[in-house]
Amino acid sequence: MKIAVCAKVAPDTATPRITAKGDGSGIDTTGIKFVVSPYDLFAVTEGIVLKEQGKASAVHLFTVGGDSDVTVLRGGALALGAEDLTLVDDPALAEADSLAVARSLAAAIGQGEFGLVLCGKQAVDHDNVQVPAMLAELLGWPHVSLVDDLVIDGDGFTATRNVGGGVAEVVKGTLPAVVTCDKGLVEPRYAKLPDIMKAKQKKVHKKTLGDLGLSAADVAPAATYTAYGEPPPRPKGRMLEGDVAGMVDQLVDALRNEAKVL
């Protein structure tokens, strides 16, 4: 079985502050370090572990992006043990929404024979949590999200997912499938320098929409970002005065008539 792993490049979550450009056209990337999105790194590592266990024959990376993403993915993902990277890059994807990304990935993955697709549960930039489910629907495969334990047994799988409140849900199914990886599934690995150097020799397959049998119309965004900006500054707090009963009355009045949450 071959595994496809979808990995995205995103700003490092350790970045002290991310600001919008003055014209609102995007974020100011000055001083921002870009990395493999952390949840996608769980997916990459899990794929490598399954290969080491003999459950998979190969791990192949897929992404939608540009040439600048290749350098990050070489050192942060290919160097961990994946065979190669398929980069879908086309001018028509410059304003791609989640569905356009999913369609591009589905077309690229559909050109191979894969038994499992691993994704992070979400990217850490826009946090849309949309692409994996869309990808599964386009492939016609089952989809299990928020997985923190995965067991592959032949053509079957058992996935444990955290559904909140300390409750775990166990899902059994048949491959092929799309699984999104949550924290706790596997300890993420970080590439060593010799492996990073070796990764420079690994193949990167660049695909345009035409190579995938898609057109610009197929990936035309239904949702677009019109502007980026910082949230308004938080107003100063207000101190209530008087005895306890009087402050309670003031608080209730403010919640009802000012904040309008009661």
Rosetta blueprint (number, residue, H / E / L):
1 M L
2 K E
3 I E
4 A E
5 V E
6 C E
7 A L
8 K L
9 V E
10 A E
11 P E
12 D L
13 T L
14 A L
15 T L
16 P L
17 R L
18 I L
19 T L
20 A E
21 K L
22 G L
23 D L
24 G L
25 S L
26 G L
27 I E
28 D L
29 T L
30 T L
31 G L
32 I L
33 K L
34 F E
35 V E
36 V E
37 S L
38 P H
39 Y H
40 D H
41 L H
42 F H
43 A H
44 V H
45 T H
46 E H
47 G H
48 I H
49 V H
50 L H
51 K H
52 E H
53 Q L
54 G L
55 K L
56 A L
57 S L
58 A E
59 V E
60 H E
61 L E
62 F E
63 T E
64 V E
65 G L
66 G L
67 D H
68 S H
69 D H
70 V H
71 T H
72 V H
73 L H
74 R H
75 G H
76 G H
77 A L
78 L H
79 A H
80 L H
81 G L
82 A L
83 E L
84 D E
85 L E
86 T E
87 L E
88 V E
89 D L
90 D L
91 P H
92 A H
93 L H
94 A L
95 E L
96 A L
97 D L
98 S H
99 L H
100 A H
101 V H
102 A H
103 R H
104 S H
105 L H
106 A H
107 A H
108 A H
109 I H
110 G L
111 Q L
112 G L
113 E L
114 F L
115 G L
116 L E
117 V E
118 L E
119 C E
120 G E
121 K L
122 Q L
123 A L
124 V L
125 D L
126 H L
127 D L
128 N L
129 V L
130 Q L
131 V H
132 P H
133 A H
134 M H
135 L H
136 A H
137 E H
138 L H
139 L H
140 G L
141 W L
142 P L
143 H E
144 V E
145 S E
146 L E
147 V E
148 D E
149 D E
150 L E
151 V E
152 I E
153 D E
154 G L
155 D L
156 G E
157 F E
158 T E
159 A E
160 T E
161 R E
162 N E
163 V E
164 G E
165 G L
166 G L
167 V E
168 A E
169 E E
170 V E
171 V E
172 K E
173 G E
174 T E
175 L L
176 P L
177 A E
178 V E
179 V E
180 T E
181 C E
182 D L
183 K L
184 G L
185 L L
186 V L
187 E L
188 P L
189 R L
190 Y L
191 A L
192 K L
193 L H
194 P H
195 D H
196 I H
197 M H
198 K H
199 A H
200 K L
201 Q L
202 K L
203 K L
204 V E
205 H E
206 K E
207 K E
208 T L
209 L L
210 G H
211 D H
212 L H
213 G L
214 L L
215 S L
216 A H
217 A H
218 D H
219 V H
220 A L
221 P L
222 A L
223 A L
224 T L
225 Y L
226 T L
227 A L
228 Y L
229 G L
230 E L
231 P L
232 P L
233 P L
234 R L
235 P L
236 K L
237 G L
238 R L
239 M L
240 L L
241 E L
242 G L
243 D L
244 V H
245 A H
246 G H
247 M H
248 V H
249 D H
250 Q H
251 L H
252 V H
253 D H
254 A H
255 L H
256 R H
257 N H
258 E H
259 A L
260 K L
261 V L
262 L L
